[in-house]
Amino acid sequence: MDESVLPRIISRPEHPISRKDIDPDALKILYRLHHHGFMAYLVGGCVRDLFLGKTPKDFDLATDAHPRQIRDLFRNSRLIGRRFRLAHVYFPGGKYIEVATFRRRSEFDEQTPNPSPHSDNTFGTPAEDALRRDITINGIFYNIADFSLVDYVGGLEDLRRGIIRCIGDPEEKFVQDPVRMIRVIRHAARTGFSIEENTYRSLLTHVDRLRLCSPARLRDEFLRELREGAARESIQRMLETGMLFVLFPSLAGPLQDGKRKEYVLGSLEVLDRLHLSENAASDDFCLALFLLPFLEFFCPPDEFPGGRKGQADFELKVREWLIHTLGPFLFTRHSREAATQLLAGQRILHQFPPPGKIPWRWARRPSFYRALRLFELGAGLRGEEPSRFLCPPADKKFSRRKRIRRFRKKGKRGNRGTPAGVAPSPGDPVS
């Protein structure tokens, strides 16, 4: 790391970022830090998005104030983290903004045999904090002191040229933390930028190292790929680099079929449209929609007999498939089971075309309408008309609970619980 490097300072008239586009609560924090003599920067993806004219999903702040000093300044804050302490400053409605102290390195860069103890936060300078980050376009800072942009890593030039480039040597970065390769793919998909040649070549070389990463981190990063509105482009790039087959080796076989590959990309395009329409899909629905094109390959419905027994066996087969496919990534049991119910329900919806009726016992399940929505999306992708398969469940005037309540209410009008209109037995006491 070259400490002698000087930042490029872009004054306010030379860049498009305006304070009116910054979250008012983030501005309050920045101003309070600045007025108490501390550096206060907007950092990361929010600066990138503001520069590109987009609305950031969240605002992250960095400062030279230590965590305890941040806590003393903001009574509505809480310190989190063990190795690298940072503060969450809370606002009404459960909203919070993350404030971190400048750091010298990432927690995943430790390669020494005797790493520093958890109490060592390895605080650093703004230059060190910029140089430890993943890609150049996320290494630009916005300084509230004079409203300028501070660029230690050449991110502004890459933003203007539309390039995703690693900060420093990509070989070293990807070996230290292979999860950075997923982030490179995600940012390229979200921005539409091209990946710089040296970075792309290193990614292809080290993509197999993803198997060495924490399953929980891989799970979180993959879910971000599905949820952030660029799932189709992300998975397309994962297919091109072989990254998807490192994460999910069992999908390599079915994806040899070009038609199924288009089905997968189409389902992810639907997921992106749901995101853009602000109908945020849950994790289990995202997973179910991603895996829907593979359902028939791994769990052929025709192999199971009709009726309850066949559906129960089919659901068991789907559950075993999801455990095998998603189990290594430590998805929660709740998410995996909910996705199982959504996918297993597709057979029911195919099995009962008009004039048949969907079984009431299944239509009463909490997952029914979500499974129905998944079915409609899948039918549209296959070029089918969902209405030709569906018939609403048989109308029930009373649910079982209401019928029982009605019967008990009638019983109170008789003698000691005897239903009205039924004569008591000779031995029954008379009130």
Helices and strands as residue ranges (DSSP letters): E 8-10, G 12-14, G 19-21, H 24-35, E 40-43, H 45-51, E 60-63, H 67-73, E 77-80, E 86-91, G 92-94, E 95-101, H 126-131, G 136-138, E 140-143, E 148-151, H 155-161, E 163-164, H 170-176, H 179-191, E 194-195, H 197-206, G 207-212, H 215-227, H 231-241, H 243-247, G 249-251, G 254-256, H 258-276, H 283-291, G 292-294, H 295-298, G 301-303, H 307-326, G 327-329, H 333-351, H 360-363, H 368-381, G 386-388, H 400-411
